[in-house]
Amino acid sequence: MAIDLEELFIANGEVLLNGRFTTVDITVRNGRISSLGRIGSNSGSSSPNGLRLDAAGKKVVPGFIDIHTHGGNGVDVNSASAADLLQLSRYFAAQGTTGWLASIVTDSYEKTLRAIGQIRQARAELKSGAQILGIHLEGPFLSREYKGSMQETLLREADLSLFADYQKAAAGLIKYITVSPEVAGVPELVKELAARGVIVALGHSGADYATTLSCIENGAASATHTFNAMKLLHQHAPGICGAVLETDIFCEAICDGRHLHPGIIRLLLKTKGSAKVIAVTDSIMATGLPDGFYKLGGSSVKVSAGDARLVEDGTRAGSTLTTAKALRNLVAYSGRKLEEVIPLLTANPAALLKLDSSKGSIREGGDADLVLLDQCLEVDTTIAGGKVVFRRGTLESF
């Protein structure tokens, strides 16, 4: 169980405020940050239900938001029960994640509806762990040529009525969807979904430049795992890569050292600017577990040396990355300061999901979603919605 408190005081930490680290104390009440400022070394809670955390020597940063993950710690989102998803939220909290989108890989109609139902139930029952912020549908309106690990027989042309069925079953929880611009009907679908407030990402695609631009003009706001399962840039035919790099949309990036060379991560940051890149895990159920055989939706996956690939043909199938590891990789790969890369896991996904009035940064009145990092950038403590949901070295299971 999470530690549920009326008041929480975080003292002596180096807190990330407005892009720089400042030593201040944080007071949390009713799940929100009520004040930022020095409260004194002897100050404490006046409430019997309060807790004081000494964050001396630690960095206090906003909680991580993962908008693209298919599972971890033995749980596959497509086949998970609500209880499995609650366990997954607790695992994610141990990695510094305070909010995540449950990503459903393309599956049959019946299995997709089942997954949606279990995610809804888990979200309603969640009392501990990272918050389930909604659902990400990766497909089924995707290119067969760039299907990646998707099952080709399940891919199809754009179908607004099918999406409407899924959204009705989800009670509006589908916040994010990945589509391919070149699939019949997708440019029109993008316009309709954007008008309905659904955030549309472009990916699994070999679309040409003009078709991609039409989708961006129609409201597409992001690119899914940029450069992966995507036709690459050519000087005479910039295609989807050229369009997403040139325009102002967000770009997901899997920073595990396998999907993208560190030089490409640096290039992406330099091209897009750090405010438009979002670090994602694209993690699968094997994350946190030994090498072996696992599932990703209906596909069989073999993990060797941490690298996940389809048994069928060796296509890379998601990752075994965590948000905490992604942060450490970003610092190492980019050569940038911690405060410069933190937004890729916090402010940027919050902005894409339109949560930036409450999440993604540390400020008075904002949600108390916080992570305490040690000097090695390992997660020490995670706080989600004002609740302590993970503390390293404690015997209690949050």
Summary of the structure (lengths in Angstrom):
residues: 398
radius of gyration: 20.5
end to end distance: 4.3
largest distance: 67.8
contacts: 1478
relative contact order: 0.17
helix: 27%
strand: 30%
